[in-house]
Amino acid sequence: MKKFFSALSIILSMIMLAGCAGGQTPSESVTEAAETQPEATQTLQTETETTAESATETLPETTEETKVQTMRDKEKLIRVLFIGNSFTYYNDMNQPNGIFYNIATKAGYNVEVSTVYKGGYYINQFLDPTDEYGAKVLSILKSKTKYDIVIVQDQSANPIADPGDFYQSVREMKELIDANGGEMWLYSTWGYKAGHSSLSTYGKDTYDMEYKLRAAYMAIGQELNVPVVYAGAAMSDMYRDNPKHDVYHTDMKHPSAIGSYLIAWTIFATVFGEDTRELSYNGSMSNICAKLEKAIAYDVANRDNTPPAEYLTSSVGIKRAEKAKADEGVVDSTKTVMLTKAPAGELLSVITRSSTDTGNGWGKLNKGTGTFSGIRGDKDKISSLEYSDKALTDAQKTDIADIGYGVSVIGIDHMDSSKKGTQIDTNAGAMTSVTNLVNGHWGSSYMAALYFDAERYNIKGEKDASSPYTGLITLNFTEKKTFGAIGYYSGSLDGFSQVQDVYVSDDGINWTKVESACYDARLTALKSVDTAALLDPWNSNKPTVGVFFDMAGASGKYIRIGIISGGNIDSNTTGLMEINTREIAVYAK
């Protein structure tokens, strides 16, 4: 029997991708229910460490003389405050009794760890006194409690997507921390894993994205004389040199348990100046994995992490962009009216007819007779069938932007090929990401995964750098309708645009804003209605969430949605230039 369990242990060790677990398991990871986080699971435990396995590990060649950290006083209580999002708290990484805390206390330090976090948050939100978590940060930093070390992390792509906002937010945060008497540190994050749907937006590959992030953190750190923890560099090192020990969660963005330990060791080695290679504590990692993590953490903490010359940049003089024109794109959230129950009117964005004939975008209903499709527009077609997961040509963009279709998009750059449906039925033909905006189909891979270009557009669809809109989605209802509600069916509260304006028009030229349907998810928490009452003519499936806004009886032939900030391609990956949802739904009054 002992031989059986021994053999079973070896088999488990071989099939585990990470192969790193052992010993103690950290406390359960904290998640925010409203953020729809992917489940953060710990790797199973195993103690099987063969000579052959050990031989496959690649330890860094550390240069001892590069940098010497100042050791902290072990007799003194050291208060550490972390400010960030899921990249800070994942797998209990930097929680009050989490991985970092255990590493520090096992090394003999008297530490007290506090955290203010919210999934997907930006530093600028933590500076906003009207935001729940911003108010908490301001209260903490203005309290009598003084923090010795304050470690700050921005949204995972913001230093690349909007460096002006990142730099200015760091400057403002430093003023608060300085006033509190704390020592500010920046925490530089990592590139998304190869295969992640947003990676191409921010870099050519994982390392390219990480270098860009590293350069941005380094630039503002040098400007303000604020030290940086290059956790992203440590993640890149392990990912490149020891891929068997997967540092990524299955969502290809958040850290796995291995990644979380590596990050915590890197923060500790950098901020506390310890030679982590000499410490015996392993947490829940095996001896082999812990040895790798400690060696990489020490190396990153004691080397020059300057990225290649082509990535180097300066933050000096770069500030947050000024707000858009007062008459365009400024969402007054006090006028937003979000519905608390499913709309009562007719669903207008999906249309039906009695004929059972299919083709040209018409599909058979799941129950009863007849067919359905998304709105058809003047062209009697849902949308352009132009499609590419690469950059679209000007001709393709022009066709996709034609408001004669039922749904059209201005500013689109490319689509996500993995979200392209193949056929509704044998006669219906291919569905594109644009068609999927109003296709009425919940399930399978029929999703609208759109990536916008780097241009800005005014509400008329003209290129205008002073306008806030990165993309415009137009719905053509063929004739004038009176609208009761507009919203989204999706799998989570993250998939659709996070900041948008909504307009109506009779002629497609002159546009009137519908204030009650405009919203900013950063200021108004999105809430789903009870989806049991939502209509899905294609099948009996129901969307996970449905969020709707009052159109207040506005009327027109067209609705145009001005996307100011895109949604989350995956949980917590808020971007400025993407939208990833199941369906836009419009209801009659």
C-alpha positions as CSV (number, residue, x, y, z in Angstrom):
1,M,0.0,0.0,0.0
2,K,2.9,2.4,0.8
3,K,4.3,1.7,-2.6
4,F,1.0,2.5,-4.2
5,F,0.8,5.9,-2.5
6,S,4.4,6.6,-3.3
7,A,3.8,5.8,-7.0
8,L,0.6,7.9,-6.9
9,S,2.6,10.8,-5.5
10,I,5.1,10.6,-8.3
11,I,2.4,10.5,-10.9
12,L,0.7,13.6,-9.4
13,S,4.0,15.4,-9.4
14,M,4.6,14.6,-13.0
15,I,1.3,15.8,-14.3
16,M,1.2,19.0,-12.3
17,L,2.1,21.9,-14.6
18,A,3.5,24.0,-11.8
19,G,5.1,21.2,-9.9
20,C,5.9,23.6,-7.0
21,A,3.6,23.0,-4.1
22,G,4.6,21.7,-0.7
23,G,4.3,22.5,3.0
24,Q,2.0,25.3,4.2
25,T,-1.1,26.6,2.3
26,P,-1.8,30.3,2.5
27,S,-5.2,31.5,3.6
28,E,-8.0,31.6,1.0
29,S,-7.6,34.3,-1.6
30,V,-9.8,37.4,-1.4
31,T,-12.1,38.2,-4.3
32,E,-14.6,41.0,-4.9
33,A,-18.0,39.6,-5.9
34,A,-18.8,42.6,-8.0
35,E,-15.7,42.1,-10.1
36,T,-16.4,38.6,-11.2
37,Q,-12.8,37.4,-10.6
38,P,-11.5,34.1,-12.0
39,E,-11.1,31.6,-9.2
40,A,-7.6,31.8,-7.7
41,T,-6.6,28.2,-6.8
42,Q,-3.6,26.9,-5.0
43,T,-1.5,24.2,-6.5
44,L,-1.9,20.7,-5.0
45,Q,0.8,19.6,-2.6
46,T,3.5,17.2,-3.4
47,E,6.9,16.5,-2.0
48,T,8.3,14.4,-4.9
49,E,11.6,16.0,-5.9
50,T,13.8,13.8,-8.1
51,T,17.3,14.5,-9.2
52,A,16.1,14.6,-12.8
53,E,13.6,17.3,-12.0
54,S,16.1,19.3,-10.1
55,A,18.4,19.2,-13.1
56,T,15.9,21.0,-15.3
57,E,15.8,24.2,-13.1
58,T,17.6,27.3,-14.3
59,L,19.0,29.5,-11.6
60,P,19.9,33.1,-12.4
61,E,23.5,34.2,-12.6
62,T,23.4,36.8,-9.9
63,T,25.9,39.6,-9.9
64,E,26.5,40.4,-6.2
65,E,28.2,43.8,-6.6
66,T,25.4,45.6,-8.6
67,K,23.3,46.9,-5.7
68,V,23.3,46.6,-1.9
69,Q,20.0,47.2,-0.1
70,T,19.7,48.7,3.4
71,M,18.6,46.2,5.9
72,R,15.5,47.0,8.0
73,D,15.4,47.1,11.8
74,K,14.0,43.8,13.1
75,E,13.3,45.3,16.5
76,K,11.0,48.0,15.2
77,L,7.3,47.6,14.2
78,I,7.2,48.2,10.4
79,R,3.8,49.2,9.0
80,V,3.4,48.3,5.3
81,L,0.5,49.5,3.3
82,F,-0.4,48.1,-0.2
83,I,-2.6,50.0,-2.6
84,G,-3.6,48.2,-5.8
85,N,-6.0,45.8,-7.4
86,S,-6.1,42.0,-8.0
87,F,-2.4,42.1,-9.0
88,T,-1.8,43.1,-5.4
89,Y,-4.1,40.8,-3.5
90,Y,-4.4,37.6,-5.7
91,N,-3.8,34.4,-3.8
92,D,-3.6,36.4,-0.6
93,M,-0.3,37.7,-1.9
94,N,-0.1,40.9,0.1
95,Q,-3.0,40.5,2.4
96,P,-2.7,41.3,6.2
97,N,-1.8,37.7,6.9
98,G,-0.9,36.6,3.4
99,I,2.2,35.4,1.6
100,F,4.3,38.6,2.0
101,Y,3.4,38.9,5.7
102,N,4.5,35.3,6.3
103,I,7.7,35.7,4.5
104,A,8.6,38.9,6.5
105,T,7.6,37.5,9.9
106,K,9.4,34.1,9.2
107,A,12.5,36.2,8.4
108,G,12.3,37.8,11.9
109,Y,10.6,41.1,11.1
110,N,7.8,42.7,13.2
111,V,5.5,43.8,10.4
112,E,1.9,44.9,10.2
113,V,0.4,44.7,6.7
114,S,-2.6,46.7,5.5
115,T,-4.2,46.7,2.1
116,V,-6.6,48.9,0.2
117,Y,-7.6,47.1,-3.0
118,K,-10.3,46.9,-5.6
119,G,-10.3,44.7,-8.7
120,G,-9.4,46.6,-11.9
121,Y,-8.7,49.9,-10.2
122,Y,-6.4,52.6,-11.3
123,I,-4.3,54.8,-9.1
124,N,-6.4,57.8,-10.1
125,Q,-9.4,56.1,-8.6
126,F,-7.7,55.7,-5.3
127,L,-7.1,59.5,-5.4
128,D,-10.8,60.3,-5.9
129,P,-12.5,61.4,-2.7
130,T,-15.9,60.6,-4.2
131,D,-14.9,57.0,-4.8
132,E,-15.5,54.4,-2.0
133,Y,-11.9,53.1,-2.2
134,G,-10.4,56.5,-2.9
135,A,-12.1,57.9,0.2
136,K,-10.6,55.0,2.2
137,V,-7.0,55.7,0.9
138,L,-7.4,59.4,1.7
139,S,-8.7,58.6,5.1
140,I,-5.9,56.2,5.9
141,L,-3.1,58.5,4.6
142,K,-4.5,61.5,6.5
143,S,-5.0,59.6,9.7
144,K,-2.6,59.7,12.7
145,T,-1.4,56.2,11.9
146,K,1.9,56.5,10.1
147,Y,3.0,53.9,7.5
148,D,6.7,53.2,7.1
149,I,6.3,51.7,3.6
150,V,3.5,52.3,1.1
151,I,3.7,50.1,-2.1
152,V,1.5,51.3,-5.0
153,Q,0.4,49.4,-8.2
154,D,-1.5,50.8,-11.1
155,Q,-4.0,49.0,-13.4
156,S,-2.1,46.3,-15.3
157,A,-2.0,48.1,-18.7
158,N,-2.5,51.8,-17.8
159,P,1.2,52.8,-17.8
160,I,1.2,51.7,-21.5
161,A,-2.4,52.7,-22.5
162,D,-2.3,56.1,-20.8
163,P,1.2,57.1,-19.5
164,G,0.1,60.7,-18.8
165,D,-2.6,59.5,-16.4
166,F,-0.1,57.0,-14.8
167,Y,2.6,59.5,-14.3
168,Q,0.3,62.2,-13.0
169,S,-1.4,59.8,-10.6
170,V,1.9,58.6,-9.2
171,R,2.9,62.3,-8.6
172,E,-0.3,63.0,-6.8
173,M,-0.1,59.8,-4.7
174,K,3.4,60.6,-3.7
175,E,2.3,63.9,-2.2
176,L,-0.2,62.1,0.0
177,I,2.3,59.5,1.1
178,D,4.9,62.1,1.8
179,A,2.5,64.0,3.9
180,N,1.8,60.9,5.9
181,G,5.5,60.4,6.4
182,G,5.7,57.1,4.6
183,E,8.3,55.7,2.2
184,M,6.7,55.3,-1.2
185,W,7.5,52.3,-3.5
186,L,6.2,51.5,-6.9
187,Y,5.3,47.9,-7.9
188,S,6.0,47.2,-11.6
189,T,3.8,44.5,-13.0
190,W,4.2,42.0,-15.8
191,G,3.1,41.3,-19.4
192,Y,0.2,39.0,-20.1
193,K,0.9,35.4,-21.0
194,A,1.2,34.4,-24.7
195,G,-2.3,33.7,-26.0
196,H,-4.1,36.4,-23.9
197,S,-6.6,38.2,-26.0
198,S,-5.4,41.7,-25.0
199,L,-1.7,41.1,-25.3
200,S,-1.4,42.3,-28.9
201,T,-2.9,45.7,-27.8
202,Y,-0.1,46.4,-25.4
203,G,2.9,44.5,-26.8
204,K,4.3,42.2,-29.5
205,D,4.7,39.5,-26.9
206,T,4.8,38.9,-23.1
207,Y,8.3,40.3,-22.7
208,D,7.7,43.4,-24.9
209,M,4.7,44.3,-22.8
210,E,6.7,43.8,-19.6
211,Y,9.6,46.0,-20.9
212,K,7.1,48.8,-21.7
213,L,5.7,48.6,-18.2
214,R,9.1,48.4,-16.6
215,A,10.3,51.5,-18.6
216,A,7.2,53.5,-17.5
217,Y,7.6,52.6,-13.8
218,M,11.4,53.3,-14.1
219,A,10.8,56.7,-15.7
220,I,8.4,58.1,-13.0
221,G,10.5,56.5,-10.3
222,Q,13.6,58.3,-11.5
223,E,11.7,61.6,-11.9
224,L,10.4,61.5,-8.3
225,N,13.3,59.5,-6.7
226,V,10.8,56.8,-5.8
227,P,12.2,53.2,-5.8
228,V,10.6,50.5,-7.8
229,V,10.0,46.8,-7.2
230,Y,10.4,45.1,-10.5
231,A,8.1,42.2,-9.9
232,G,7.3,42.0,-13.6
233,A,11.0,41.3,-14.4
234,A,10.9,38.4,-11.9
235,M,7.8,37.0,-13.6
236,S,9.4,37.3,-17.0
237,D,12.6,35.5,-15.8
238,M,10.7,32.5,-14.4
239,Y,8.3,32.4,-17.4
240,R,11.3,32.4,-19.8
241,D,13.8,30.2,-18.0
242,N,11.6,27.8,-16.1
243,P,8.3,27.5,-18.0
244,K,7.5,24.2,-16.3
245,H,6.7,26.3,-13.2
246,D,3.8,28.3,-14.6
247,V,3.6,31.7,-13.0
248,Y,0.2,32.5,-14.6
249,H,-3.3,31.6,-13.5
250,T,-5.4,29.9,-16.2
251,D,-6.7,33.3,-17.3
252,M,-3.2,34.1,-18.6
253,K,-3.0,37.4,-16.7
254,H,-3.3,37.0,-13.0
255,P,-0.5,35.1,-11.1
256,S,-0.7,31.5,-10.2
257,A,0.2,30.5,-6.6
258,I,3.8,30.1,-7.9
259,G,3.6,33.6,-9.4
260,S,2.2,35.1,-6.2
261,Y,5.0,33.6,-4.1
262,L,7.6,34.8,-6.6
263,I,6.2,38.3,-6.5
264,A,6.0,38.4,-2.7
265,W,9.6,37.2,-2.5
266,T,10.7,39.9,-5.0
267,I,8.9,42.6,-3.0
268,F,10.5,41.4,0.2
269,A,14.0,41.0,-1.2
270,T,13.8,44.5,-2.8
271,V,12.2,46.5,0.0
272,F,13.8,44.7,3.0
273,G,17.2,44.1,1.5
274,E,17.4,40.5,2.6
275,D,19.3,37.8,0.8
276,T,16.3,35.6,0.2
277,R,18.5,32.7,-0.9
278,E,19.5,32.2,2.7
279,L,16.0,32.0,4.2
280,S,14.5,28.6,5.0
281,Y,10.8,29.4,4.8
282,N,9.1,28.0,1.7
283,G,5.4,28.5,2.4
284,S,3.3,26.2,0.3
285,M,6.1,25.8,-2.3
286,S,8.3,22.7,-2.7
287,N,12.0,23.1,-1.9
288,I,12.9,23.1,-5.6
289,C,10.4,25.8,-6.5
290,A,11.1,28.0,-3.4
291,K,14.8,27.8,-4.2
292,L,14.1,29.1,-7.7
293,E,11.8,31.9,-6.5
294,K,14.2,33.1,-3.8
295,A,17.1,33.1,-6.3
296,I,15.2,35.1,-8.9
297,A,13.9,37.5,-6.3
298,Y,17.4,38.2,-5.0
299,D,18.8,38.6,-8.5
300,V,16.1,41.1,-9.5
301,A,16.5,43.0,-6.3
302,N,20.2,43.3,-6.7
303,R,20.7,43.9,-10.4
304,D,20.3,46.8,-12.9
305,N,16.8,46.2,-14.3
306,T,17.1,48.9,-17.0
307,P,15.2,47.6,-20.1
308,P,16.8,47.7,-23.6
309,A,17.5,51.1,-25.0
310,E,14.6,51.2,-27.4
311,Y,12.2,51.0,-24.4
312,L,13.7,53.8,-22.4
313,T,11.4,56.8,-21.9
314,S,11.0,59.9,-19.7
315,S,8.0,61.0,-17.7
316,V,9.2,64.6,-17.3
317,G,6.5,67.0,-18.4
318,I,4.0,64.3,-19.4
319,K,0.7,64.9,-17.7
320,R,-2.8,63.6,-17.8
321,A,-4.7,64.7,-20.9
322,E,-7.1,67.5,-20.4
323,K,-10.8,66.7,-20.3
324,A,-12.8,66.6,-23.5
325,K,-14.9,69.5,-24.7
326,A,-17.6,70.5,-22.3
327,D,-20.3,69.8,-24.9
328,E,-19.1,66.3,-25.8
329,G,-18.4,63.1,-23.9
330,V,-18.5,64.4,-20.4
331,V,-20.7,61.9,-18.6
332,D,-22.7,63.5,-15.8
333,S,-23.3,60.4,-13.6
334,T,-25.8,62.2,-11.5
335,K,-28.2,61.9,-14.5
336,T,-27.6,58.2,-15.1
337,V,-30.7,56.1,-14.6
338,M,-29.9,52.4,-14.3
339,L,-32.9,50.0,-14.3
340,T,-33.4,47.7,-11.3
341,K,-35.6,45.2,-13.2
342,A,-35.8,43.9,-16.8
343,P,-37.3,46.3,-19.4
344,A,-41.0,45.7,-20.0
345,G,-41.2,46.9,-23.6
346,E,-40.6,45.0,-26.9
347,L,-37.1,44.0,-27.7
348,L,-36.2,46.1,-30.8
349,S,-32.7,45.1,-31.5
350,V,-33.7,41.5,-32.4
351,I,-36.5,41.2,-35.0
352,T,-38.6,38.3,-36.1
353,R,-40.7,37.4,-39.1
354,S,-43.2,34.6,-39.7
355,S,-41.4,33.0,-42.6
356,T,-39.3,29.9,-41.9
357,D,-36.9,30.7,-44.7
358,T,-33.3,31.3,-43.6
359,G,-30.2,32.8,-45.1
360,N,-28.7,36.3,-45.3
361,G,-28.5,36.5,-41.6
362,W,-32.0,35.1,-40.8
363,G,-32.0,32.1,-38.4
364,K,-34.6,29.7,-37.1
365,L,-36.2,30.3,-33.8
366,N,-35.6,27.9,-31.1
367,K,-39.3,27.5,-30.3
368,G,-42.3,27.8,-32.6
369,T,-42.2,28.8,-36.2
370,G,-40.6,31.8,-37.9
371,T,-37.1,33.2,-38.0
372,F,-35.2,36.0,-36.4
373,S,-32.1,38.2,-36.8
374,G,-30.6,41.4,-35.5
375,I,-31.9,44.7,-36.8
376,R,-31.5,45.0,-40.6
377,G,-31.1,48.7,-41.3
378,D,-31.7,50.3,-44.7
379,K,-29.5,47.6,-46.4
380,D,-31.7,44.8,-45.0
381,K,-28.5,43.3,-43.6
382,I,-27.4,43.1,-40.0
383,S,-23.8,44.3,-40.6
384,S,-20.9,44.2,-42.9
385,L,-19.3,40.8,-43.3
386,E,-15.8,42.2,-43.5
387,Y,-13.7,40.5,-40.9
388,S,-10.0,40.3,-39.8
389,D,-8.1,39.5,-36.7
390,K,-5.3,41.7,-38.2
391,A,-5.5,45.4,-38.9
392,L,-8.4,46.1,-41.3
393,T,-7.8,47.8,-44.6
394,D,-9.3,51.3,-45.2
395,A,-11.9,49.7,-47.5
396,Q,-13.0,47.2,-44.8
397,K,-13.2,49.9,-42.2
398,T,-15.4,52.0,-44.5
399,D,-17.8,49.2,-45.1
400,I,-18.0,48.3,-41.4
401,A,-18.7,51.9,-40.6
402,D,-21.6,52.3,-43.1
403,I,-24.7,53.2,-41.1
404,G,-26.9,51.7,-43.7
405,Y,-26.4,48.4,-42.0
406,G,-28.4,47.4,-38.9
407,V,-25.3,47.8,-36.8
408,S,-22.0,49.6,-37.8
409,V,-18.8,50.6,-36.1
410,I,-16.5,53.6,-36.6
411,G,-13.0,53.3,-35.3
412,I,-12.6,49.5,-35.4
413,D,-9.1,48.2,-36.0
414,H,-9.5,44.4,-35.8
415,M,-11.5,41.6,-34.2
416,D,-10.7,38.7,-32.0
417,S,-10.8,35.6,-34.2
418,S,-11.6,33.3,-31.3
419,K,-14.9,35.0,-30.8
420,K,-16.1,34.6,-34.4
421,G,-19.1,32.5,-34.8
422,T,-19.1,30.2,-37.9
423,Q,-22.7,29.7,-38.9
424,I,-26.2,30.2,-37.4
425,D,-27.4,27.4,-39.5
426,T,-26.6,25.8,-42.9
427,N,-28.0,28.8,-44.8
428,A,-27.2,31.7,-42.6
429,G,-23.5,32.2,-43.3
430,A,-20.7,33.6,-41.2
431,M,-21.3,35.9,-38.3
432,T,-18.7,38.6,-37.5
433,S,-17.9,40.3,-34.3
434,V,-20.0,43.3,-35.5
435,T,-23.0,41.1,-36.3
436,N,-22.7,39.6,-32.8
437,L,-23.5,43.0,-31.3
438,V,-27.2,42.4,-32.1
439,N,-27.5,38.8,-33.1
440,G,-29.8,37.7,-30.3
441,H,-27.9,34.6,-29.6
442,W,-26.7,33.8,-26.1
443,G,-24.2,31.0,-25.9
444,S,-21.4,29.3,-27.9
445,S,-18.7,31.8,-29.1
446,Y,-21.0,34.3,-30.6
447,M,-19.4,37.4,-29.1
448,A,-18.6,40.9,-30.1
449,A,-14.8,41.2,-29.5
450,L,-13.8,44.5,-31.1
451,Y,-10.5,46.4,-30.9
452,F,-10.5,50.1,-31.7
453,D,-7.7,52.0,-33.4
454,A,-5.7,54.8,-31.8
455,E,-7.8,57.6,-33.3
456,R,-10.4,59.7,-31.6
457,Y,-13.8,60.6,-33.2
458,N,-16.4,63.2,-32.5
459,I,-20.1,62.1,-32.4
460,K,-20.5,62.9,-36.1
461,G,-17.9,60.2,-36.9
462,E,-15.1,62.6,-37.9
463,K,-11.5,62.2,-36.6
464,D,-11.1,64.7,-33.8
465,A,-8.2,64.4,-31.3
466,S,-10.1,66.6,-28.8
467,S,-13.0,64.3,-28.7
468,P,-13.2,61.4,-26.1
469,Y,-14.6,58.7,-28.3
470,T,-12.3,55.8,-29.3
471,G,-15.1,54.1,-31.1
472,L,-18.7,54.7,-32.2
473,I,-21.4,52.0,-32.5
474,T,-24.5,52.9,-34.5
475,L,-27.8,51.0,-34.6
476,N,-30.2,51.6,-37.6
477,F,-33.8,50.7,-36.8
478,T,-35.0,51.5,-40.4
479,E,-37.7,53.8,-39.1
480,K,-38.3,56.1,-36.2
481,K,-38.8,54.3,-32.8
482,T,-39.4,55.4,-29.3
483,F,-36.9,53.8,-26.9
484,G,-37.4,52.7,-23.4
485,A,-34.1,51.1,-22.4
486,I,-30.7,50.2,-23.8
487,G,-28.2,47.8,-22.2
488,Y,-26.1,44.7,-22.6
489,Y,-26.4,41.0,-22.2
490,S,-23.1,39.6,-21.1
491,G,-21.2,37.0,-19.0
492,S,-20.1,39.5,-16.4
493,L,-20.2,43.1,-15.5
494,D,-16.8,43.6,-17.2
495,G,-17.3,42.8,-20.8
496,F,-19.0,45.9,-22.2
497,S,-17.9,49.5,-22.3
498,Q,-17.1,51.0,-18.9
499,V,-17.7,54.6,-19.9
500,Q,-20.0,55.6,-22.7
501,D,-22.4,58.3,-24.1
502,V,-25.6,57.5,-25.9
503,Y,-27.2,59.6,-28.6
504,V,-30.3,59.4,-30.9
505,S,-30.8,60.8,-34.4
506,D,-33.6,61.0,-37.0
507,D,-31.2,61.5,-39.9
508,G,-27.8,60.1,-38.9
509,I,-26.3,63.6,-39.0
510,N,-27.7,65.5,-36.1
511,W,-27.3,63.8,-32.7
512,T,-29.0,64.4,-29.4
513,K,-27.5,63.0,-26.2
514,V,-29.7,60.9,-23.9
515,E,-28.3,61.7,-20.5
516,S,-30.1,59.0,-18.6
517,A,-28.4,56.3,-20.7
518,C,-24.9,57.7,-20.4
519,Y,-22.8,56.2,-17.7
520,D,-19.3,55.8,-16.1
521,A,-18.9,52.5,-14.4
522,R,-16.0,53.9,-12.3
523,L,-18.5,56.3,-10.7
524,T,-21.7,54.3,-10.9
525,A,-21.5,50.6,-9.9
526,L,-23.1,48.5,-12.6
527,K,-25.8,46.1,-11.4
528,S,-27.6,43.4,-13.2
529,V,-31.4,43.0,-13.4
530,D,-33.0,39.6,-12.8
531,T,-32.1,37.9,-16.1
532,A,-35.0,35.3,-15.8
533,A,-37.3,37.7,-17.7
534,L,-34.9,38.6,-20.5
535,L,-35.9,37.4,-24.0
536,D,-33.6,35.1,-25.9
537,P,-35.4,34.0,-29.1
538,W,-32.5,31.8,-30.3
539,N,-32.5,29.3,-27.5
540,S,-33.5,28.8,-23.9
541,N,-30.2,30.1,-22.5
542,K,-30.2,33.2,-20.4
543,P,-27.4,35.7,-20.0
544,T,-25.5,35.8,-16.8
545,V,-26.0,39.5,-16.4
546,G,-28.2,42.2,-18.1
547,V,-27.5,45.8,-17.3
548,F,-29.9,48.4,-18.7
549,F,-30.3,52.2,-18.7
550,D,-33.4,54.3,-19.2
551,M,-33.7,55.9,-22.6
552,A,-36.5,58.1,-21.2
553,G,-38.7,57.8,-24.2
554,A,-36.1,59.3,-26.6
555,S,-36.9,58.6,-30.2
556,G,-35.1,58.3,-33.5
557,K,-34.2,56.1,-36.4
558,Y,-30.6,55.7,-35.1
559,I,-28.9,55.1,-31.8
560,R,-25.2,55.9,-31.5
561,I,-23.0,54.8,-28.6
562,G,-19.8,56.7,-28.1
563,I,-17.3,54.5,-26.4
564,I,-15.1,56.6,-24.1
565,S,-13.5,53.7,-22.2
566,G,-13.7,50.1,-23.4
567,G,-14.6,47.1,-21.3
568,N,-12.7,44.1,-19.9
569,I,-11.6,41.5,-22.5
570,D,-11.1,39.2,-19.5
571,S,-12.0,39.6,-15.9
572,N,-10.3,42.8,-14.6
573,T,-8.5,43.7,-17.8
574,T,-9.9,47.1,-18.3
575,G,-8.7,48.7,-21.5
576,L,-9.4,51.9,-23.2
577,M,-9.7,50.4,-26.7
578,E,-11.7,47.2,-26.5
579,I,-15.3,46.0,-26.1
580,N,-16.1,42.4,-25.5
581,T,-19.8,41.6,-24.9
582,R,-22.5,39.2,-26.0
583,E,-25.2,41.6,-27.2
584,I,-26.4,45.1,-27.1
585,A,-30.2,45.1,-26.4
586,V,-32.6,48.0,-27.1
587,Y,-36.2,47.9,-25.8
588,A,-39.2,50.0,-26.8
589,K,-40.9,52.4,-24.5
